[in-house]
Amino acid sequence: MKIDEVRRLTPDQLTDQLLSLKKEQFNLRFQAATGQLEKTHRVQEVRRDIARIKTTLRATSAVA
């Protein structure tokens, strides 16, 4: 997910997306622990997407 895409979303959409990514992160960690993880790069992508969303949420709440 690119930063431009994140900035276009409303705070409610960002919160929903954050929840979804956290669930995916949990599932990826579980797969990694059991040795079933195939796309190892996805772990890093999800971490960065979560960081982008949190940063955007923090910035929008500081402005308001």
N, C-alpha and C positions, 0 to 999 in steps of 0.2 A: 504494500500500500504506500503510495507516494504522499508526501506532505501536502501537496495541492489537493488531493482527494480528501485528506483528513480535514483540512481547513474548510472545505465546502459543507461538511456535515454539521448538523445542529448539535447542541450539547446533549440532547436526549439520544440522538443517533450515536454519538460518540460513546456515551455510557453503555448503550446496548452492544456496540462493537467491542468495547473493552471487556465486557462480561464474556462475550463469545470467544475472544482471544485468550482470556485467562482459562476458560474451559479447555480450549485447544492446547494451551501450554501444559496444563495438567495431564491431558491425555498423551501428549508427546513425551513428557517426563516418564509417565508410566510405561509407555512403549520402550523407551530407552532402557529403563531398569529391567525390563523383562527380555530385552534383546530382540524386540520385534520392530524396532524403528528402522525404516527404509530410507526416508528422506531426512538425513541428519541436518541438512542446511535449513530445514524448516524451523528448527528450534531457535536459531539465531534470528530468522526473519520475524517470528512471532514476538520475540523479546523486543526487537526494534520497533515493531508496530505498536506494541503496548507503550513503549516509551514515547513514541510520537503522539499517541492519543493523550497520554497523561500530561505531556507538555502543553499540548493545545488546550486541553481542559483548564489547566492551571492559568494559562495566558488569557483565556476568555473570561475566567472568573475574576482575574485581577483587573481587567478593563471595566467590567460591569460594576 
